[in-house]
């Protein structure tokens, strides 16, 4: 029987490698890096040390910068600047009306259009957003949840109109609705109806889009809401298990969809804890997929993740110091084995990033990737007594939380996740952790530079900020008016009627009807309103 080292060596020798500066690597035997026989190896189950044998020696992580503001034309310009500056992937931020599934001319959207991301109302906006960008070559991520199926339908339709067939599209749809109820609160429909939409996108992409990740299971927002690192780890993976069970209930084979599931973690400021979190996540996912869900394809067991540096760690005071925080957090993501990375800009505690600050954030990744040489070895901190102990302890604590959820769901992680939301189990734990952190900050037991210590320089002039104006909002509303004027209303009405009919039948996949509706130029708000009429709206019950 082949040893772990022999398995790893075969995988490693068969992998393409980047040009490594051997002057800095000479004299280091592989055993000194990867341990002796019996140790875990990168690219070998349970993938603690990385999903791939050669990791960044064959290919650096995707430098996927998050961007979106104003109109689709504004954001298209920023996308092209990111690509010009060396970005290797796109990630789209949508404004609050879009995230909530309402149109830019909805009374509830007043003052919010284009402010925290790009405004998308119709297929025409989606076409403007990616105009002149080859979506068959560059991968795209979209941070959207409640309206994810509708926005995804627009993305597929505009790509095909531009000549890129859906089978060639590569990227990720966030589409993680469970964490919305737990942490971010941008929900529309009740949990069970929302999960039906997630199921439909998973089934659709498994059948027709082999390069697409149908869901990015996100711990980022759980951590931003105030959870601990262990809670971020446990709640994210628990949600992942819930989505696996959802797809299995729909009759899909685990190895048909699991390879296209991906994850999205926070890269926070506690350096070693973050690295241990990523390592524990890979190990847990591999074991559960193999032992509980019967996966046999290695790709089903290999947890791949994007990470983003912690927005909540950024400060409005002395914003230049945020460059330092971001660099440390990004390095943790790299040493933890991320497949793609977004680095926050120094001004994001004050406004959307300017072109200059976004470029500095990208340059931070490029310095790590091309100057530090940390990418030459997979899991360089593996074997450290501290990192290994942290990894094992985080795994132990996460498993204890899984046991609570499993019991709550009567042996079903899917039912446990939904009941945990309905009973405010997740929300309560996150709120308690956020409160404990705030107490530590207020008492001075935890130091944040420029906030509760080292405040010299706080009164200096602030930097130039990006401003979204009322004129930008007016432009978007005029664009929407024009689309409504030019479209075939009878075709819109017929398409919306089909959406309503398909929504009433839980056995029907809604994606074909949604694609037809967006092609008829039905608006996001019209389609979401049609589904809300059938599904109802979720109202969270506050905990007193």
Secondary structure in CASP SS format (residue, H / E / C, confidence):
PFRMAT SS
TARGET T0000
AUTHOR 0000-0000-0000
METHOD secondary structure of the structure
MODEL  1
X C 1.00
X C 1.00
X C 1.00
X H 1.00
X H 1.00
X H 1.00
X H 1.00
X H 1.00
X H 1.00
X H 1.00
X H 1.00
X H 1.00
X H 1.00
X C 1.00
X C 1.00
X C 1.00
X C 1.00
X C 1.00
X C 1.00
X C 1.00
X C 1.00
X H 1.00
X H 1.00
X H 1.00
X C 1.00
X C 1.00
X C 1.00
X C 1.00
X C 1.00
X H 1.00
X H 1.00
X H 1.00
X H 1.00
X H 1.00
X C 1.00
X C 1.00
X C 1.00
X C 1.00
X C 1.00
X C 1.00
X C 1.00
X C 1.00
X C 1.00
X C 1.00
X C 1.00
X C 1.00
X C 1.00
X C 1.00
X C 1.00
X C 1.00
X C 1.00
X C 1.00
X C 1.00
X C 1.00
X H 1.00
X H 1.00
X H 1.00
X C 1.00
X C 1.00
X C 1.00
X C 1.00
X E 1.00
X E 1.00
X E 1.00
X E 1.00
X E 1.00
X E 1.00
X C 1.00
X C 1.00
X C 1.00
X C 1.00
X H 1.00
X H 1.00
X H 1.00
X H 1.00
X H 1.00
X H 1.00
X H 1.00
X H 1.00
X H 1.00
X H 1.00
X H 1.00
X H 1.00
X H 1.00
X C 1.00
X C 1.00
X C 1.00
X C 1.00
X E 1.00
X E 1.00
X E 1.00
X E 1.00
X E 1.00
X E 1.00
X C 1.00
X H 1.00
X H 1.00
X H 1.00
X H 1.00
X C 1.00
X C 1.00
X C 1.00
X C 1.00
X C 1.00
X C 1.00
X C 1.00
X H 1.00
X H 1.00
X H 1.00
X C 1.00
X C 1.00
X C 1.00
X C 1.00
X C 1.00
X C 1.00
X C 1.00
X C 1.00
X E 1.00
X C 1.00
X C 1.00
X C 1.00
X C 1.00
X H 1.00
X H 1.00
X H 1.00
X H 1.00
X H 1.00
X H 1.00
X H 1.00
X C 1.00
X C 1.00
X C 1.00
X C 1.00
X C 1.00
X C 1.00
X C 1.00
X C 1.00
X C 1.00
X E 1.00
X E 1.00
X E 1.00
X E 1.00
X E 1.00
X C 1.00
X C 1.00
X C 1.00
X C 1.00
X H 1.00
X H 1.00
X H 1.00
X H 1.00
X H 1.00
X H 1.00
X H 1.00
X H 1.00
X H 1.00
X H 1.00
X H 1.00
X H 1.00
X H 1.00
X H 1.00
X C 1.00
X C 1.00
X C 1.00
X C 1.00
X H 1.00
X H 1.00
X H 1.00
X C 1.00
X C 1.00
X E 1.00
X E 1.00
X E 1.00
X C 1.00
X C 1.00
X C 1.00
X C 1.00
X H 1.00
X H 1.00
X H 1.00
X H 1.00
X H 1.00
X H 1.00
X H 1.00
X C 1.00
X C 1.00
X C 1.00
X C 1.00
X C 1.00
X C 1.00
X H 1.00
X H 1.00
X H 1.00
X H 1.00
X H 1.00
X H 1.00
X H 1.00
X H 1.00
X H 1.00
X H 1.00
X H 1.00
X H 1.00
X H 1.00
X H 1.00
X H 1.00
X H 1.00
X H 1.00
X H 1.00
X C 1.00
X C 1.00
X C 1.00
X E 1.00
X E 1.00
X C 1.00
X E 1.00
X E 1.00
X E 1.00
X E 1.00
X C 1.00
X H 1.00
X H 1.00
X H 1.00
X H 1.00
X H 1.00
X C 1.00
X C 1.00
X C 1.00
X C 1.00
X H 1.00
X H 1.00
X H 1.00
X H 1.00
X H 1.00
X H 1.00
X H 1.00
X H 1.00
X H 1.00
X H 1.00
X H 1.00
X H 1.00
X H 1.00
X H 1.00
X H 1.00
X H 1.00
X H 1.00
X H 1.00
X H 1.00
X H 1.00
X H 1.00
X C 1.00
X C 1.00
X C 1.00
X C 1.00
X H 1.00
X H 1.00
X H 1.00
X H 1.00
X H 1.00
X H 1.00
X H 1.00
X E 1.00
X E 1.00
X E 1.00
X E 1.00
X E 1.00
X E 1.00
X E 1.00
X C 1.00
X C 1.00
X C 1.00
X H 1.00
X H 1.00
X H 1.00
X H 1.00
X H 1.00
X H 1.00
X H 1.00
X H 1.00
X H 1.00
X H 1.00
X H 1.00
X H 1.00
X H 1.00
X H 1.00
X H 1.00
X H 1.00
X H 1.00
X H 1.00
X H 1.00
X H 1.00
X H 1.00
X C 1.00
X C 1.00
X C 1.00
X C 1.00
X C 1.00
X C 1.00
X H 1.00
X H 1.00
X H 1.00
X H 1.00
X C 1.00
X C 1.00
X C 1.00
X E 1.00
X E 1.00
X E 1.00
X E 1.00
X E 1.00
X C 1.00
X H 1.00
X H 1.00
X H 1.00
X C 1.00
X C 1.00
X C 1.00
X C 1.00
X C 1.00
X C 1.00
X C 1.00
X H 1.00
X H 1.00
X H 1.00
X H 1.00
X H 1.00
X H 1.00
X H 1.00
X H 1.00
X H 1.00
X H 1.00
X H 1.00
X H 1.00
X H 1.00
X H 1.00
X H 1.00
X C 1.00
X C 1.00
X C 1.00
X C 1.00
X E 1.00
X E 1.00
X E 1.00
X C 1.00
X C 1.00
X C 1.00
X C 1.00
X C 1.00
X C 1.00
X C 1.00
X C 1.00
X C 1.00
X C 1.00
X C 1.00
X C 1.00
X H 1.00
X H 1.00
X H 1.00
X H 1.00
X H 1.00
X H 1.00
X H 1.00
X H 1.00
X H 1.00
X H 1.00
X H 1.00
X H 1.00
X H 1.00
X H 1.00
X H 1.00
X H 1.00
X C 1.00
X C 1.00
X C 1.00
X H 1.00
X H 1.00
X H 1.00
X C 1.00
X C 1.00
X C 1.00
X C 1.00
X C 1.00
X C 1.00
X C 1.00
X C 1.00
X H 1.00
X H 1.00
X H 1.00
X H 1.00
X H 1.00
X H 1.00
X H 1.00
X H 1.00
X H 1.00
X H 1.00
X H 1.00
X H 1.00
X H 1.00
X H 1.00
X H 1.00
X H 1.00
X H 1.00
X H 1.00
X H 1.00
X H 1.00
X H 1.00
X H 1.00
X H 1.00
X H 1.00
X C 1.00
X C 1.00
X C 1.00
X C 1.00
X H 1.00
X H 1.00
X H 1.00
X H 1.00
X H 1.00
X H 1.00
X H 1.00
X H 1.00
X H 1.00
X H 1.00
X C 1.00
X C 1.00
X H 1.00
X H 1.00
X H 1.00
X H 1.00
X H 1.00
X H 1.00
X H 1.00
X H 1.00
X H 1.00
X H 1.00
X H 1.00
X H 1.00
X H 1.00
X H 1.00
X H 1.00
X H 1.00
X H 1.00
X H 1.00
X H 1.00
X C 1.00
X C 1.00
X C 1.00
X C 1.00
X C 1.00
X E 1.00
X C 1.00
X C 1.00
X C 1.00
X E 1.00
X C 1.00
X C 1.00
X C 1.00
X C 1.00
X C 1.00
X C 1.00
X C 1.00
X C 1.00
X C 1.00
X C 1.00
X C 1.00
X C 1.00
X C 1.00
X C 1.00
X C 1.00
X C 1.00
X H 1.00
X H 1.00
X H 1.00
X H 1.00
X H 1.00
X H 1.00
X H 1.00
X H 1.00
X H 1.00
X H 1.00
X H 1.00
X H 1.00
X H 1.00
X H 1.00
X H 1.00
X H 1.00
X H 1.00
X C 1.00
X C 1.00
X H 1.00
X H 1.00
X H 1.00
X H 1.00
X H 1.00
X H 1.00
X H 1.00
X H 1.00
X H 1.00
X H 1.00
X H 1.00
X H 1.00
X H 1.00
X H 1.00
X H 1.00
X H 1.00
X C 1.00
X C 1.00
X C 1.00
X C 1.00
X C 1.00
X C 1.00
X H 1.00
X H 1.00
X H 1.00
X H 1.00
X H 1.00
X H 1.00
X H 1.00
X H 1.00
X H 1.00
X C 1.00
X C 1.00
X C 1.00
X C 1.00
X H 1.00
X H 1.00
X H 1.00
X H 1.00
X H 1.00
X H 1.00
X H 1.00
X H 1.00
X H 1.00
X H 1.00
X H 1.00
X H 1.00
X C 1.00
X C 1.00
X C 1.00
X C 1.00
X C 1.00
X C 1.00
X C 1.00
X C 1.00
X C 1.00
END
